Amino acid sequence: MVSRKALARTTASFFFVLSSGTLYADILPFGVIGSPIDLSANVSEAILPGSTVFQDSKPLFGTTPDPKLSAQLLHISEKGVNGSGRSTNINGAFASSLAESNGNGGVGVSQLIFGSPADPGQNVVRQLVGQSLWTQTFVYNGIPTVDITLHLNIPALQVQLIGVPPNRDNPSFTETAEASARVDTVITHADGSFSKGGSFEFGLREFETQIPDGTGTFLNFADVDFIGTDGPLFASFVCNFVGACNINSVSTNVNLGVLHTGETLAYVYTLTAQGTTHGFERGYDAFLGDPFGAQVIGDNLGITVALAAEDVPEPGSFALVLSGFIGFLLWDKYAARVRRAPSTHSIVARRSE
C-alpha cells in the first residue's frame, strides 16, 4: 500500500543521455539516485529451545551518505568469553552490528563457554545473532520499461567452531557458525498485486558432522556449507589449521527486476552473523565485515538503471530524467523488521521529442 498524498515533495534530478539507442547507465553513487535509505543495527541472544535472553534494535530512517550516520550495537553476554582472536579489547562473548549511511557495515558474534550455557542440568544451547539491514523503496512513474541492477561490495567473512570434540557418545549437532549476505526484493504492480523481484544469498555455514564408527560412538568433525550458488564468489575460500574458514571481500551485481510505469520496487540488503553452542569448552565465532568500523567498505549499494530489452528505443537521442519524491511505503513484512515503513522515492522518465 502506497500513500499517494505522500508523493508531493521533490528532490534533485539526475540526467542520463541515451544516444544511438544505448542508455548511458553508470553505477549511481549510493542507492537509487543517491536518495535516502533506512538502515538498522540489531543484536539478540537466546536459549534454544526456550526464550530470548536479550534483544535490541537501532533503526535510522531517511539517511544519506553525507553526512554519514551510523547505527551500532554491542551486546556482551553474561555467558562465555570472546575466543575469536579478534576484537581483543572485548573479553566477554558478544554480538555486534554496524550499519552506516555510506553503505559500510559489518556484523560479528563470538562465544566460547567453558561450563553450561544456562542453568546446570538443562540440555540447551546458547545463540547470539548480529544483523545489519539497509532498506529502500521507490515508485517508477516513467514511460519506458527499465531494468534495475544492484551492485554489492560484500566485505570479508569468517566462520569458526572452537573446541569441536573428535568423538561423541550420542548424536548431537549443537555447535554452528554462520555468516551471510542476502538481498530480497518485492515489486508491487500498478494493479496492486505483488511479485518477487531479484534475490541473492551468499555466505558460509560451519557445523558438526557425525559418522557412526561401529562401536556405539560417533566420529565428530567440523564441516562447511556454501550459502548461495555463484561459484566465482567462493574462489578465495580457505580454512586454516584451527578450523577458521574465510572468504575475501567480493563484488557482484544483483538484478532486482524490470519496472513498468506505476510499479513500486522495495529491496532489503541484510548482513547476518550467528552461532550456537552447548558450552563445556566449546564455542564459535562468525564475522561478516567489521562490526566496529575499523575496516571500511563503503558505497556497497550502487544502482544501475538501463532500458529493458522489451522497450528497445527508437534511433536517435533520448533523455532519461530521474526525479525523487519522498513518501512512505506501508509494507508490512519489512516495516516490522525496522519498526517503521521505509522511505519511498519515485523515478520519472520521459523521452525528448
N, C-alpha and C positions, 0 to 999 in steps of 0.2 A: 504494500500500500504506500503510495507516494502522495504527500501533501502538495497539491498544485499551487496553493497560495504561497508556499514557501519558496517557489522558484521566482523570486522577484528581484533579488539583489545581484548585481552583475560584477564579475571580477574581470581581470585583464584578458585580452585576446592574444592568440598566437597564430602566426600565418605560416602555411606550408605551400610551396608552389608546385603545381602539377604541370609538367611540361612534356609534350610529345607522348602523352598517355601514361607517364610514370609519376607516381607520388613520391615526393621527397620526404622520407619517413625516418629521420634520425630518431634515436632514443631520446625522449624528453628527460629533463634533469631529475625529476623525482615524482613518481606517481603520475596521475593523469594531469597533464598540463601544469604540473608543479603546484596544484591546489591542495587544500588541507586533507590530512589523513588522521583518523583516530587511531590511537595506539594504547596498549595496555600491558603492564607487567603483572604476573600472577605467580604465587607460590603456595604450596599446600603440603601437609603431612597427614598421613592416615595410618591406622592399624587395620590390616586386612586378614580375615573378614572382621568387620567391626565398624568403626566410626572415624570421622575426621578429627584429627588432633589440632590442626591449625590450618587456617586458610586466609589469604589476604590478596587483594587486587588493587592496583593503582592505575586507573584509566586517565588518559588525556585526550581531549576532543578538539578537532579543528586545528591540528598542529601544522606548521610549515618548516622547511629546512632551516630558515634563518628568520628569527633567532632559534637556535637549536633548543628543543625542550626534551627532557629525559624523564622516563618513568622507571624507577629502580626499586627493587625489594630484595632484602636479605633476611632469611629466616634461619636461626640457629636452633637445631633440635636439642631436646633435653636428653636424647639417647644417642650415644656413639660419638666418634671423632671424625675429623677430616683426614682420610687416609689416601687422598689422591696425589699428594705431592705438589699440588697446585694451590694457589691462594694460601700460602704458608702462614700468613698472618691470622688466619681463622683456624682455631683449634678444634672447635666442635663440628659435628656433622651439620651440613647446611643445604639449603635450596635458595637459588638466587635467579633473578630475572632482570634484564635491562632491555628497554625499547626506547629508541631515540628518534626524533622527528627528521633526522637526516638519513634515516634508513639503517643506521648502525644498531646492532643489538646482540644479545647473547643470553644463554641460559646454562645453568650448571647445578648439579647435585652431587653430594659426596657423603657417604655414611658407612662407617665401619663400627660394628657393635661387638663388644667382647663378651657381653652377657645376654640376657633375654631382651628381646625387643619391646616387651611390655611387662606385665606382672609375671613373676615366676610361675611356671606351670601352664601358661597359656600357649597354645600351639598357633601362633600368629606370625605375620611378617610385618615389617615396617616399610612404608613407602614415602618417598619425597618426590615432588614434582616442581619444576620451574618451567614457566611458559611465557612467551612474549608474542603479542599479536599486533598486526597492522591491518586496518580495515578501511576500504574506500568504496564509495558508491556514486554512480553518476548516471545521468539520463542523456541519451543520444537523440537530438532533435534534428539531425542533418538529413539531407536528401539521399546522397549516395550511400550504399551499404559499405561499412568499414569493418576491418579485421583488427582486433586489439591483441597485442602481444606484450607480456610482462617479462622484463629482463631481470634476473636474480643474480646477485653475487652472494653465494652461500658461504658462511665462514667455516673454518676447520672444525671437525668434530672428533670426539673421543668417547669410547665406552670401555669399561674395565670391570671385571669381577675380581674381588680380593679374597684370598683365603679359601678357594674352592677345594673341598676335601677330595682326595683321589678315589675314595670308596664311600659308599653309604650302605647301611643295612636295611633300608626301606626306600621306596620311591619318594623323591622329594625334588621339586623344581622351584625353589624359593628365591634364589638369587638371580636378579635380572638387572640389566642396564641398557638404556635406550636413549638415543639422540636422533631427532628427525626434524626436517623442514617440510612444510606442505602448503599448498595453495588450494583453496576451494572457491568456486565461482558459481553464482546463480544469476540467470538472466530472466527478467520479468518482461514479458511481451506486451505489446500495446493493448491486447485484449484482456490483460490481467492474469494470464496463465504463466506458469513457471517452467523453466527447463534448466538442467545442469550445464554450466559452461565448462571451460577447460579446467583440469585439475592436475596436481603434481604432488609427488611424495618422494622423499629421499632421506636416507639415514642408515643407521646400524642398530641392531639389537643383539646384545650378548646375553646368553642364558646357559643353564646347566643341561647337559645331555647325559642320560644314564643308560648303560647297557648291562643286562644280567651277565654275571661271569660264570654261572653254572654252579656256584657254591652257596647260593642264597643271598649273596651281596651283589652290589651294583658297581661297575666301573663308572666313575663320575668325572666329567671334564667340562670345560667351558667351550661353548660353540657360538657361532655368529651367523646371523641372518642379514642379508641386504634388504633394505626397505626401498622399494622403487625398482624400475626396470631399465633405466637409462644406463647401460653398461659403461660408456666412457666416463661418467661421473665417478665411478669407483676405481679408476685407473691407479690412483695413488694409495689405495687401501693397503695397510700393513699392520701386523701385530708384533709387539716386541716380546722379549723373553719373560716379562712378568704378566703378559696377557692383556696389555692395553692395546686396543685396536683403534687406528686413526685413519682419517681421510683429510687431505689438504683442502683448503678453500677451493671452490669451483664456481663456474658461471654457467648459466643455462637460460634458455628462453622458454616461456610457457604461454601457449596460445590460449587466451581467455575466451574467445568466441567472436562470432560475427554479429554485428549490431545493425538493425534496421531502424528506420525512423520511429521514435516514440518508445524505444526499448530502454530498459534500465539494467545496468550491469553492476554487480556487487561482488568484490573479491576479498578474501581474508588470507593473509600470509602469516603462518604460525611457526615459531620455533619451540621445540619441546625437549626437555631433558628429564628423565625419570628413572627410578630404580627401586628395587625391593630387596630386603634381606631378612633372614631368620635369625641373624645375630650369631653369637657364640664364635667370635673371632673371624667372622665373615662379613663382607660388605661389597660396595660397588662405588663407581663414580661415572658420570656422564656429562659431557660438555658439548655445546654447540656454540662456537664463538666465545667471546669473553664477557661474562655477565658483570664484570667490574670495569669494563670500558678501556682496558689497557691496550688491547689490540683492536683498532678501529677499522671497520669495513663499512663505509658509507655508500649512499646512492645505490642501494641494492634493490630498489623498486622502480627501475626505469620502464617507461611505456613507449611502445612503437604503435603508431596508428597508420594503416595503409588501406587503400581501397580493396574491397573484397573481390575475388575473382568473378563473382556473379554480377558485378557492376563495373564492367570494363568501360573506361571513359572514352568519349569521342576524341579524335585527334585534335590537337590544339593546346591551348593553355587554360588551365583552370586554377582556382584558388580554393584552398581548404581553410576555413576560418574556425578556430577553436575558441569558444567563449564559455566561461564558467558561470554557473548560477548556484548560489548557496541555498541549501534546503536540508531536509531531513527525511531519510528513508526509514519507515517503520517496518523493519524486517525482523520478525521475532527470533529467528534462530540465532542470528549473530548479535542482535541487540542484547540478548540475555547474557552473552559472553562478555560484553563490555559495559553492561548495565545502562546502555543508552543507545538510541538509534544513531548510526554513523552519518557523517555529513554527506549531502547529496550535491552532485555537480552536474552540469549539462554541457554537452558538446554540440555545437551548432555548425553545420557545414552547408556551403552554398557554392554553386558554380557561377563563374562570371559569364556574361553574355559573349 
